[in-house]
Structure formats: C-alpha cells, structure tokens
Amino acid sequence: MKYMKKSFTGMVPYHSKLITDGIILNANESPILPPQKVLDEIKTKITNIEFNRYPDMDEIELNKAIAKRYNVKPENISSGVGSDELLDVIFRATLEPNDIVLGFSPSFSMYKVFAELVGAKYIPVFGDENGIFNVSDMIKAIKEYNPQLVLICTPNNPTGQYFQEDEVRKIIESTDALIALDLAYIDFAIKDYYYLGIEYDNVIAFKTFSKAMALPSIRVGYAISNKDNIDMIDAIKAPYSVSTISQIIATTAINNFDLYKGQIKMIVKERERLYKDLKALGFKVYPSEANFLYVLFDDKYNDALLKNKIYIRKFKSGVYRITVGSQYENERLMEVLKNETKSN
Ligand code: PMP
C-alpha cells in the first residue's frame, strides 16, 4: 500500500470470507430467503427498470415506504448503501481529528475503523466481570471524556445484549453529544425504540435490510432522525449511492413487513432453543436478543465444526459468535458439539 498516507499505516481491511458450501453461521445472515410473495413481487418489478437511467438520488419511494412503516415523515429518513454507509457518513460529518468517540466493547468492529478514518479517538467502555455492559459505566465515561459521538448498539453485536428503553434514555439524557443508536438487530428483540431518533435532537437511529429483512445482498440501510440530522446525512452522502434495483427491492420488502413476522418469530424461537442447548453442554453463553449467540468454548469445538463444514465466527481463541440458523442447521451444529463433548 505504497501510496497510503502515513496515519493509515497498518490498517487492515474488514474481511469476511465468502463461503458458499456448508452450514453458514458466521455473518448474522438470515437462514432463509425473504417471503415468497416478496420475491414474486420483486421479480415482476425489476423487469420494468429503466436500466439506462440513474437511480432516484432522493430515494423518494423507498423513504416513503420506510416512513410509512414507522409512522414518521419521509423527511425523517435517509437511505444508504447498508447502514455501513450512513454510519461512515455520520463519523465524517460530525468529527474533527482528535475528537472522542465512546462505545461499549466488544461491539461492531467498524465503529473503531470509521473513527480512525477521520482521525478521531475511539475509547472503549468494557463490561463487568461477566461481560455485561452497565449504563452507569457509559455515563461515567461520558462525564470523564466529554465525547462528541457515542455509539450504542442494541442488541449489541457480538454479545447480543439488549438495553431496555429506559436505560438508553438515561444515556441519551446524560449528554449533548450525538448518539448513534445502531438498531441493526432490534427486530429480533422484545421492543423496537426507533422513535428515540426523532424524540431527541441528539439521536440518530440506524436500521438495515440486511438482518431481519433477509436482504444483505442488496446493501440497504437507513437512518431515522429529525430533519436537521437527516439533512446533514444527505449533504455528505455520495449521490446515487443506492441503486435502482436495491431501492425497488427494499421498497417491496418493507411494504410487506408483516409477511416477515413468521420468519422472525422462527429465528427467535430457534435462538432460545440454541441458547438452552449450548448452556446444557456447559458452555458460557451470553443472553441475546439478536439472531446470534456469543459463546465461550475451547477451540477444539470450532475445529470439529469446521471439519463438518459448519462455519461460525471466531473473534479470538475461545471466543465465538454463532448465528442462529434454520432448525436443521442448529440441530447439525448441536450434534457436532455434543459428539465432541463425548470424545473427551
Ligand atoms: N451495525 C451492526 C451492529 C452490524 O452488525 C452491521 C453488519 N454486520 C451493520 C451495522 C452494517 O450492516 P449493513 O451495512 O449491512 O446495513
């Protein structure tokens, strides 16, 4: 990387290997396609695309459809190429070099990368001895560091921890700093509090089509906030970033959100079963309100899974995240793990 500027030396690209064969439980994806009616509607609609034209750069139909689902105004929505693009925009729009960003740790690894890209300092707030994050620790850190930006990922990737609404409010009300409320997995949780993005001037909520909507392939995410924050995002975002195909697919999906409820329920049910089964084998498993479980076990279990073409996410030796798969996939996973405990 000969031409890379000095301050970026040592930067490693985010990378997740594309796996096409086996049981894929490493990327928090849905084990199933979107509902059939959504797929059928998409197929009809994409045949009529004017491929020779640029997309609608204001994403009008898509933002209208998102706004309708949440009963907010289209001016409260901005869409982007995954919530990744919008998070990146927020870091670039709000931070000067040496500004402070606070976030719980471990959390979504891109936060630190986005902070480093603008020369800001990312300061992690760790959990207690059981790995549980405490709101009071974040509020203490806010007082100590006086950050410009605070990240709250709920349910948190990779630990699965979900903050109750009143806990999130406590953090928000403790500071004037901007709060990026990352709700990527909240459709799997007990309650969605996206409206905090509109209720408070200092909050932007981020959601995505990549998880519960089973559409990571189209790369669409969105921000929900007051008009002023949305205007800030739109001022920085690259023009035409969300392709016409992606806009059409996302619009169709969110207009049919009710059809997803069965899928989401199935994943939540499987998560609860997998949680109990993993605990019963004696592993430390974190309570999760997302579509994955954070698990501590010996690396030999991962070796056994790999031999059986079952792929989970390894963070470091002994620390793993398992995406909840279909019933069959979860049963296969448990079968391999059980066999491995017996071979001790
Ligand atoms: N936030 C969190 C917490 C995530 O885990 C992810 C994806 N891994 C994203 C944001 C980005 O999602 P996308 O860009 O696919 O919308």
Residues whose N, C-alpha, C, O or C-beta is under 5 A from the ligand:
A	BS01	PMP	V81 G82 S83 D84 F108 C153 N157 D182 A184 T208 S210 V220 G221
